[in-house]
Structure formats: C-alpha cells, structure tokens
Amino acid sequence: MPVPPYIPPQPPAADPSFWRPGEPGWGHRVRGYQAASVCKRGHSQETRLTEAPDPASLGFCPDCGAVILARCPACGIRIRGELHIPSQVWFEENFAPRKFCDGCGEPYPWATWQDRIYQLENVLDEERIDEATKLLVREDLKRLRDADGMDQDAQLKIWRQVKDRAPGLLKGTALPVAQSLLNAYLQQKLGLG
C-alpha cells in the first residue's frame, strides 16, 4: 500500500471582515500589520494576532476591568497591531495602540478629548465653506483643544462661534463626535441635546 504524500497543514482562511483589503491575515507571509487586542481604556493586551479572535474569548482588562476589543466598534476591522516583516523577528518594545481606526478614521474608545477635536478638524476639511471661514473654525477648535480647564462659559462662546461659522460641523455624521465632547449643559445650550 503506497504512503500518501505529506501535505502540510493549511492555515484557516483569513476573515475578510476582520482584515483590511490586501492584508495577508493568518500567517503573514508578506509584510503587513498584525492585529491587536486593546481594552476600552487603551491598555494593550496582544499586539501580534494573526487571526480574528472570538469576541467572547477576549474578556476583560486585568489592569482596569474594561471590555477588551480586537475590532473597530465603528467598522469592524481589526485594530492595527505590530508590523510584521517576513523572516525578521521584531517586537515593538513600547507598542501604543493607535487613537483612530486606519480603516474608517473613527476614534477608538480610548481617544482623548484632543483626539476627538482632531476628528472634528478632519470633518471640517470636508465642509463646503470658504477657506477663510475654515481657518477661523480651525483656530476655534485649536483653542478648545489646547485649553485645559477652560470654564463652561468660555467653551460655550467658542462652540457657538463654531456652530455659526460651520453649522454642518455639529450635525449629521459629526454630531456624535461633537456630543462626545460636550457635557449635557453645553449640548442643551447649543441645541444639540
């Protein structure tokens, strides 16, 4: 009786909903990013995942107790982990999870106040208003981003200027971003609540 030829085990098929188009997924036989798992507070758990984990198996962060994610909550693709270069052993010593998804541009739950202001600036780039007005709104957003401890009345004045100059910035798809930056008082005063 002939001995069948040896067939090496094949990796599981890469989950196309987990990886960005063109990413290699399991095995990473080409240069590309692996996936990461990170808790909602931004604590990295694993930075070199090569396949989509079962969300139920991720559990909770041992540092803060928050839910661990491996997918972007907005679009569902993997959270970008470490860069894999075939035939090289390389580990990032101080891996820091990105603040924004590289698939859809949305902020992750651990994005800071300043990061979310950057997202509004990105939305502003798409607004159909003149460049001079965009510059004024950018300056308003920069003042908000850089002003630690600014009182609510000062914030309200700047947010009203933003709303008057770029009304679309606090509506539509940008509304949840704005709402994540504004407490209930400011939302009510601006008519966003």
Disulfide bonds with the S-S distance in Angstrom:
none
